[in-house]
Amino acid sequence: SLQFCLLDRHISGPRPDEQIMMRIAQLCVLALSAAPDAAAQDMLTDAWLKRFHQKADTNKDGKLSYDELLAYAELMHLDMTASNLGDSMNDLDADKDGQLSLKEYMQDATSESPNDPDLLAWAAIEEKKFEAADLNKDGLLDSTEAGALLFPSVDDVTTEVETSITMSTYDTDGDGTLSKEEFDKSDQGFDESGFDTADADSDGTVSVSELKAWKVGLAHTIHGMRTILKAIDTDGDHHISQKELLAFRQETAKKEVSDDVGLAEHQFEQWMGHESQHDEL
């Protein structure tokens, strides 16, 4: 959710080929980019940052804690998801019957390489997720069912399936967790820092609950909010004052900024862009 690109489509087998990567990217754009293109939005403004600070500061103590940042991020993600589900359905629903078939969802992803083991393994997982989302077992997903497939953070029924398959496939020592080596194989090298992000308790392994949080994007959101706090909290009190937030805005105007500042700026621009579009409706 991004939230932070949550390229959390995971494939069984060795490093995916270009065809798989293209299909994953396509699905990620449809299902996980629940925000307008930040590049098309106005730059951050002091006025928006002040409004954001006031809304996110739920205990009204004049500063934002990590918990308040995370709560705001989760609420925004749910709102973005609701706003974008219709567009995602429309993009995939080729026959425009208001329902999503497995063929429409997969869009002939295996047609060019029908015998590719990596692609077939990935397709098998996606098919099982589709079946899990199809609650009435009619072979079609209505908008509610499709929401569980395209936006797993709203309904984690499909994430349960994917997590179970991933754990059973890559937990080679059978200890019920994934070591860094096992996790890196399951993640296909999409995110070099993925293991550190997924290992929320820093015990050196990824548990079932941590893997599920990674799959649904929550681990990325947690990591992102911690990064934002670190980038803006200049006095080290683990909170963000309005003064620090506005100083951060000045920092973004520089030609070169740190990765943490850049990530925070991108996230704020996504939120600002979504709110702007919502206000226009």
C-alpha positions as CSV (number, residue, x, y, z in Angstrom):
1,S,0.0,0.0,0.0
2,L,2.4,2.0,-0.7
3,Q,1.1,2.5,-0.2
4,F,4.9,2.1,-1.1
5,C,5.0,0.1,-4.2
6,L,4.0,-2.9,-2.9
7,L,5.3,-5.1,-5.6
8,D,4.2,-8.0,-3.5
9,R,3.4,-10.5,-6.2
10,H,5.5,-13.5,-5.5
11,I,6.3,-16.4,-7.8
12,S,7.4,-19.9,-7.2
13,G,10.6,-21.1,-8.9
14,P,13.8,-19.5,-10.1
15,R,14.3,-15.9,-11.2
16,P,11.2,-14.9,-13.3
17,D,11.7,-14.2,-17.0
18,E,10.7,-10.9,-18.8
19,Q,7.2,-12.2,-19.6
20,I,6.4,-12.9,-16.0
21,M,7.9,-9.6,-14.9
22,M,5.7,-7.7,-17.4
23,R,2.6,-9.5,-16.2
24,I,3.4,-8.9,-12.5
25,A,3.9,-5.2,-13.2
26,Q,0.6,-5.1,-15.0
27,L,-1.3,-6.6,-12.1
28,C,0.5,-4.4,-9.6
29,V,-0.5,-1.3,-11.5
30,L,-4.1,-2.5,-11.5
31,A,-4.3,-3.8,-8.0
32,L,-1.8,-1.9,-5.9
33,S,-1.4,1.6,-7.2
34,A,-4.5,2.8,-5.4
35,A,-3.4,6.4,-5.8
36,P,-3.1,9.0,-8.6
37,D,0.2,9.5,-10.3
38,A,2.1,11.9,-8.1
39,A,3.9,13.4,-11.0
40,A,0.6,14.7,-12.3
41,Q,-0.2,16.4,-9.1
42,D,0.9,19.8,-7.7
43,M,3.9,19.9,-5.6
44,L,3.5,19.7,-1.8
45,T,2.2,22.8,-0.2
46,D,2.5,24.2,3.3
47,A,-1.3,24.4,3.5
48,W,-1.8,20.8,2.7
49,L,0.9,19.7,5.1
50,K,-0.7,21.7,7.9
51,R,-4.1,20.1,7.2
52,F,-2.5,16.7,7.1
53,H,-0.8,17.3,10.5
54,Q,-4.1,18.4,12.1
55,K,-6.0,15.4,10.8
56,A,-3.4,12.8,11.6
57,D,-2.8,14.3,15.1
58,T,-5.7,12.4,16.7
59,N,-4.8,13.1,20.3
60,K,-4.4,16.8,19.5
61,D,-1.0,17.1,21.3
62,G,0.5,19.1,18.5
63,K,2.8,16.4,17.2
64,L,2.5,13.1,15.3
65,S,3.6,9.8,16.7
66,Y,4.5,6.7,14.8
67,D,1.2,5.1,15.7
68,E,-0.7,8.2,14.4
69,L,1.2,8.1,11.1
70,L,0.5,4.4,10.7
71,A,-3.2,4.8,11.5
72,Y,-3.5,7.6,8.9
73,A,-1.7,5.6,6.3
74,E,-4.0,2.6,6.8
75,L,-7.1,4.8,6.6
76,M,-5.8,6.5,3.4
77,H,-5.0,3.1,1.8
78,L,-8.6,1.8,2.5
79,D,-10.0,5.0,1.0
80,M,-7.8,4.8,-2.0
81,T,-8.7,1.1,-2.5
82,A,-12.4,1.9,-2.5
83,S,-11.9,4.7,-5.0
84,N,-9.9,2.6,-7.4
85,L,-11.6,-0.8,-7.3
86,G,-14.0,0.2,-10.0
87,D,-11.3,1.4,-12.3
88,S,-9.3,-1.8,-11.8
89,M,-12.4,-3.9,-12.5
90,N,-13.1,-2.0,-15.6
91,D,-9.6,-2.4,-16.9
92,L,-9.7,-6.2,-16.5
93,D,-13.4,-6.8,-17.4
94,A,-12.9,-7.4,-21.1
95,D,-16.6,-8.2,-21.9
96,K,-17.9,-5.5,-19.6
97,D,-20.4,-7.8,-17.8
98,G,-19.5,-6.4,-14.4
99,Q,-17.8,-9.6,-13.4
100,L,-14.2,-10.9,-13.6
101,S,-13.5,-14.3,-15.1
102,L,-10.2,-16.2,-14.5
103,K,-9.3,-15.7,-18.2
104,E,-9.9,-12.0,-17.9
105,Y,-7.8,-11.8,-14.8
106,M,-4.9,-13.9,-16.2
107,Q,-5.2,-12.2,-19.7
108,D,-3.6,-15.2,-21.4
109,A,-0.4,-14.7,-19.3
110,T,0.9,-18.2,-20.2
111,S,0.0,-18.1,-23.9
112,E,3.4,-17.2,-25.3
113,S,5.3,-19.7,-23.1
114,P,2.8,-22.4,-22.2
115,N,5.5,-24.8,-21.0
116,D,7.6,-22.3,-18.9
117,P,7.8,-23.8,-15.4
118,D,8.3,-20.5,-13.7
119,L,5.3,-18.9,-15.4
120,L,3.1,-22.0,-14.8
121,A,4.0,-22.0,-11.1
122,W,3.1,-18.4,-10.8
123,A,-0.2,-18.9,-12.7
124,A,-1.1,-21.8,-10.4
125,I,-0.8,-19.6,-7.4
126,E,-2.9,-16.9,-9.0
127,E,-5.6,-19.4,-10.0
128,K,-5.8,-20.7,-6.4
129,K,-6.1,-17.1,-5.2
130,F,-8.9,-16.5,-7.7
131,E,-10.7,-19.6,-6.5
132,A,-10.4,-18.5,-2.9
133,A,-11.9,-15.1,-3.8
134,D,-14.8,-16.7,-5.6
135,L,-17.0,-17.2,-2.6
136,N,-20.1,-18.5,-4.4
137,K,-18.0,-20.7,-6.7
138,D,-19.7,-19.6,-9.9
139,G,-16.4,-19.1,-11.7
140,L,-16.8,-15.3,-11.8
141,L,-15.9,-12.5,-9.3
142,D,-18.3,-9.7,-8.7
143,S,-16.9,-6.4,-7.4
144,T,-16.9,-7.5,-3.8
145,E,-15.1,-10.8,-4.6
146,A,-12.7,-9.0,-6.9
147,G,-11.7,-6.7,-4.1
148,A,-10.3,-9.6,-2.1
149,L,-8.2,-10.6,-5.1
150,L,-7.0,-7.2,-6.4
151,F,-6.7,-5.5,-3.0
152,P,-5.8,-8.2,-0.4
153,S,-5.4,-5.6,2.4
154,V,-9.2,-5.2,2.4
155,D,-10.0,-8.9,2.6
156,D,-7.1,-11.3,3.2
157,V,-8.7,-14.5,2.0
158,T,-6.4,-14.7,-1.0
159,T,-3.4,-13.7,1.1
160,E,-4.0,-16.7,3.3
161,V,-3.7,-18.9,0.3
162,E,-0.6,-17.3,-1.1
163,T,1.1,-17.2,2.3
164,S,0.4,-20.9,2.9
165,I,1.7,-21.9,-0.5
166,T,4.9,-19.8,-0.1
167,M,5.6,-21.2,3.3
168,S,5.1,-24.8,2.3
169,T,7.2,-24.3,-0.8
170,Y,10.2,-22.4,0.6
171,D,10.4,-23.5,4.2
172,T,12.9,-26.2,3.3
173,D,14.0,-27.0,6.8
174,G,10.4,-27.3,8.0
175,D,10.8,-25.1,11.1
176,G,7.7,-23.1,10.3
177,T,9.6,-19.9,9.4
178,L,11.7,-18.6,6.5
179,S,15.4,-17.9,6.9
180,K,16.9,-15.1,4.9
181,E,18.0,-17.6,2.3
182,E,14.6,-19.1,2.1
183,F,12.8,-15.8,2.0
184,D,15.1,-14.4,-0.7
185,K,14.2,-17.4,-2.9
186,S,10.5,-16.9,-2.4
187,D,10.8,-13.1,-3.0
188,Q,12.6,-13.6,-6.3
189,G,15.0,-10.8,-5.6
190,F,12.3,-8.1,-6.2
191,D,13.4,-6.2,-3.1
192,E,17.0,-6.3,-1.8
193,S,15.9,-5.1,1.6
194,G,12.8,-7.2,1.6
195,F,13.9,-9.7,4.3
196,D,14.7,-6.9,6.8
197,T,11.4,-5.3,6.1
198,A,9.4,-8.5,6.5
199,D,11.3,-9.6,9.6
200,A,9.4,-7.1,11.8
201,D,10.7,-8.4,15.1
202,S,14.3,-8.7,13.8
203,D,14.7,-12.3,15.1
204,G,16.4,-13.4,11.9
205,T,13.5,-15.3,10.5
206,V,10.1,-14.5,8.9
207,S,7.2,-16.1,10.6
208,V,3.8,-16.9,9.0
209,S,2.3,-13.8,10.4
210,E,5.2,-11.7,9.2
211,L,5.0,-13.3,5.7
212,K,1.3,-12.5,5.5
213,A,2.0,-8.9,6.5
214,W,4.6,-8.7,3.8
215,K,2.3,-10.2,1.2
216,V,-0.6,-7.8,2.0
217,G,1.7,-4.8,2.1
218,L,1.4,-4.0,5.8
219,A,5.1,-4.7,6.3
220,H,5.9,-2.1,3.6
221,T,3.6,0.4,5.2
222,I,5.1,-0.1,8.6
223,H,8.6,0.3,7.1
224,G,7.5,3.4,5.2
225,M,6.0,5.2,8.2
226,R,9.2,4.5,10.2
227,T,11.2,5.9,7.3
228,I,9.0,9.0,7.2
229,L,9.4,9.5,10.9
230,K,13.2,9.2,10.7
231,A,13.4,11.6,7.8
232,I,11.3,14.4,9.4
233,D,12.0,14.0,13.1
234,T,15.1,16.2,13.4
235,D,15.0,16.7,17.2
236,G,14.9,13.0,17.9
237,D,11.8,12.9,20.1
238,H,10.1,10.2,17.9
239,H,7.4,12.6,17.0
240,I,6.8,15.1,14.1
241,S,5.9,18.6,15.0
242,Q,4.3,21.0,12.5
243,K,7.5,23.0,12.5
244,E,9.5,19.9,11.5
245,L,7.0,19.0,8.8
246,L,7.2,22.5,7.2
247,A,11.0,22.4,7.4
248,F,10.9,19.0,5.6
249,R,8.9,20.7,2.8
250,Q,11.8,23.1,2.4
251,E,14.2,20.2,2.3
252,T,12.3,18.7,-0.7
253,A,12.9,21.8,-2.7
254,K,16.6,21.0,-2.9
255,K,18.1,19.5,-6.1
256,E,19.3,16.5,-4.2
257,V,17.6,14.9,-1.2
258,S,18.2,11.7,0.7
259,D,16.3,8.5,-0.2
260,D,14.3,8.8,3.1
261,V,13.2,12.4,2.3
262,G,12.4,11.4,-1.3
263,L,10.2,8.5,-0.1
264,A,8.4,10.7,2.4
265,E,7.8,13.4,-0.3
266,H,6.4,10.8,-2.7
267,Q,4.0,9.4,-0.1
268,F,2.7,12.8,0.9
269,E,2.2,13.7,-2.8
270,Q,0.2,10.5,-3.3
271,W,-2.0,11.3,-0.3
272,M,-2.4,15.0,-1.4
273,G,-3.3,13.9,-5.0
274,H,-5.9,11.5,-3.8
275,E,-7.5,14.0,-1.5
276,S,-7.5,16.5,-4.4
277,Q,-9.3,14.1,-6.7
278,H,-11.8,13.2,-4.0
279,D,-12.6,16.8,-3.3
280,E,-13.3,17.4,-7.0
281,L,-15.9,14.6,-7.1
